[in-house]
Amino acid sequence: MSGESHDPEHPLFARVYDPVMALPERFLLADHRAHLAEGLSGLVLDIGSGTGAMFPHYPATPEVTVHAVEPDPHMRRQAAERADRLPLDPAVVDAGVEDLPHPENSVDAAVAVFVFCTVPEFGAALDELARVLRPGGELRFLEHVRGRGRVGSVHDALAPAWYHAAGGCNLNRETGAVLAADERFDLFEYTRFESGLSGLLPLVRGRLERRGGAALLG
């Protein structure tokens, strides 16, 4: 949300994140993460990498270089510890998605899982991704979004408390619609999940491809 102050450090949230998410990761999110990582090559940005939950899903091959971008030092420390236990050797980068330390057109793919719900400057984040992704580069995402009908009304009511309890997460953002409508990207995949375990917290998963042309930047 534009103009909103945002503290990137949430030590308590970082400490409890993995235990709280253990069951959802095992029974709901693992398949989504594997889908997002499938077929990646080149330089991949793991945007808002958190504690490194995506790390086990990336192919540990010479064809893939992973830069894990995370502004919270507590999350970065846990991500580095996770990486030490895996064959993958990502570079853990101290940065936010609104200010990436990468040159224009230098990134082959970016993966974002539950990232755009927390970035305070959504537009600036998309501007940066459009800048660093090469033409034809992919933005792959999994995000929770505002529910429909009564579920959406509940999300609206809970959003202020959720924001403070969940490390700056916006419960009722229409993230999927914003991503799908950005004219700097072509939409190649978009699926909404809101049944079963996703009934109370709908998910959208998709894949965007960066269009070519300098005129599309900004």
C-alpha positions in Angstrom: 0.0 0.0 0.0 1.6 3.2 -1.2 3.0 5.5 1.5 2.7 2.8 4.2 5.7 2.3 6.6 7.0 -1.2 6.7 9.6 -2.7 9.0 11.4 -5.6 7.3 12.4 -7.2 10.6 9.9 -9.6 12.3 12.0 -11.8 14.7 9.0 -13.5 16.4 7.2 -14.1 13.1 10.5 -15.6 11.6 10.9 -17.9 14.6 7.4 -19.4 14.4 7.0 -19.4 10.7 8.3 -22.9 9.9 6.5 -24.6 12.8 3.2 -22.9 12.0 3.5 -23.7 8.3 4.7 -27.3 8.7 1.4 -29.0 8.0 0.3 -26.6 5.2 3.7 -27.1 3.5 3.4 -30.8 3.7 -0.2 -31.3 2.6 -1.0 -28.3 0.5 1.9 -26.2 -0.6 4.5 -28.8 -1.6 2.8 -29.7 -4.9 2.4 -26.0 -5.8 6.1 -25.3 -5.0 7.2 -28.3 -7.2 5.0 -27.0 -10.0 6.6 -23.5 -9.8 10.1 -24.9 -9.9 9.6 -27.3 -12.8 11.7 -26.7 -15.9 13.6 -23.6 -14.6 17.0 -22.7 -16.0 19.4 -19.8 -15.9 19.4 -17.1 -13.2 16.3 -17.5 -10.9 15.3 -15.0 -8.3 13.5 -16.5 -5.3 11.7 -13.4 -4.3 10.9 -13.0 -0.6 12.5 -16.3 0.0 11.7 -16.2 3.7 13.2 -19.2 5.5 14.0 -21.0 2.2 10.9 -23.2 1.7 11.4 -23.2 -2.0 15.0 -24.4 -1.8 14.2 -28.1 -1.8 12.2 -27.8 -5.0 14.7 -26.0 -7.2 16.8 -28.3 -9.5 20.4 -28.5 -8.0 22.1 -28.5 -11.4 24.7 -26.2 -13.0 22.0 -24.9 -15.4 20.3 -23.1 -12.5 21.6 -20.3 -10.3 19.3 -19.2 -7.5 19.5 -15.8 -5.8 17.3 -15.8 -2.7 16.1 -12.2 -2.1 14.9 -11.5 1.4 14.9 -8.2 3.4 14.4 -9.7 6.9 17.7 -10.7 8.5 16.0 -13.3 10.8 14.5 -15.0 7.7 17.8 -14.8 5.8 19.6 -16.5 8.6 17.2 -19.4 8.6 17.3 -19.6 4.8 21.1 -19.8 4.9 20.9 -22.6 7.5 18.4 -24.5 5.3 20.7 -24.1 2.3 23.6 -25.6 4.2 21.6 -28.9 4.5 20.8 -29.1 0.8 22.8 -29.7 -2.4 21.5 -26.3 -3.7 23.9 -23.4 -3.1 21.8 -20.3 -3.4 23.1 -16.8 -2.9 21.1 -15.2 0.0 20.7 -11.6 -0.9 19.8 -8.8 1.5 17.2 -6.8 -0.6 13.5 -6.2 -1.1 11.7 -6.8 -4.3 11.1 -3.0 -4.6 14.9 -2.4 -4.9 16.6 -5.3 -6.6 20.5 -5.2 -7.0 20.3 -6.8 -10.5 20.9 -5.2 -13.9 18.1 -4.7 -16.5 17.2 -7.8 -18.5 19.6 -10.0 -16.5 17.1 -12.5 -14.9 15.6 -15.6 -16.5 12.9 -16.2 -14.0 11.5 -15.0 -10.7 9.5 -17.1 -8.3 7.2 -15.5 -5.7 5.3 -17.4 -3.0 3.2 -15.4 -0.6 5.2 -12.3 -1.4 2.9 -9.7 -3.0 0.6 -9.8 0.0 3.4 -8.3 2.1 5.3 -5.8 -0.1 4.2 -2.3 0.9 4.8 -0.9 -2.6 3.1 -3.4 -4.9 3.6 -1.2 -8.0 7.3 -0.6 -7.3 7.8 -4.4 -6.9 6.2 -5.1 -10.3 8.3 -2.2 -11.8 11.5 -3.8 -10.5 10.6 -7.3 -11.8 9.7 -5.9 -15.2 13.1 -4.1 -15.2 15.3 -7.1 -14.3 13.5 -9.9 -16.2 14.8 -10.4 -19.7 12.2 -10.3 -22.5 10.7 -13.8 -22.4 11.7 -14.2 -18.8 9.1 -15.6 -16.5 7.4 -14.5 -13.2 5.9 -17.5 -11.5 3.7 -16.9 -8.5 1.6 -18.5 -5.8 -0.4 -16.0 -3.7 -3.4 -16.0 -1.3 -6.1 -13.6 -2.3 -9.3 -12.0 -1.0 -12.2 -14.5 -1.0 -15.5 -14.1 -2.7 -18.8 -13.3 -1.0 -19.0 -13.8 2.7 -15.4 -15.2 2.9 -14.2 -11.9 1.4 -16.2 -9.9 4.0 -14.5 -11.9 6.7 -11.1 -11.2 5.2 -11.9 -7.5 5.2 -12.9 -7.6 8.8 -9.8 -9.5 9.9 -7.3 -7.7 7.7 -6.1 -5.0 10.2 -5.3 -7.6 13.0 -3.9 -10.0 10.5 -1.5 -7.4 9.1 0.1 -6.9 12.5 0.1 -10.6 13.5 1.4 -11.9 10.2 4.5 -9.8 9.6 2.8 -7.1 7.4 0.6 -9.5 5.3 -2.4 -8.0 3.7 -5.2 -10.6 3.9 -7.6 -9.1 1.4 -5.4 -8.0 -1.5 -6.7 -8.8 -5.0 -3.2 -9.8 -5.9 -4.0 -12.2 -8.8 -6.1 -9.6 -10.7 -3.3 -7.0 -10.5 -0.7 -9.5 -11.7 -2.9 -10.8 -14.5 -3.7 -7.3 -15.8 -0.1 -5.9 -16.0 0.5 -5.0 -19.6 4.3 -5.6 -19.4 3.6 -9.4 -19.1 1.7 -12.0 -21.1 -0.4 -14.4 -19.0 0.4 -18.0 -19.8 -1.1 -19.8 -16.8 -3.6 -18.7 -14.1 -5.5 -21.0 -11.8 -7.6 -20.1 -8.7 -7.9 -22.7 -5.9 -10.7 -22.2 -3.3 -12.0 -25.6 -2.4 -10.9 -28.0 0.3 -8.0 -26.6 2.3 -8.1 -23.5 0.2 -11.7 -22.7 0.9 -11.0 -20.2 3.7 -7.9 -18.7 2.1 -8.1 -18.9 -1.7 -4.9 -19.3 -3.7 -3.9 -18.2 -7.2 -1.1 -19.8 -9.1 0.2 -18.5 -12.4 3.0 -17.8 -14.8 3.7 -14.5 -16.6 6.1 -13.9 -19.4 7.9 -10.6 -19.7 7.1 -8.8 -23.0 9.9 -7.3 -25.1 10.6 -3.6 -25.8 12.1 -0.8 -23.7 8.9 1.2 -24.0 7.2 -1.3 -21.7 9.5 -0.5 -18.8 8.0 1.6 -16.0 
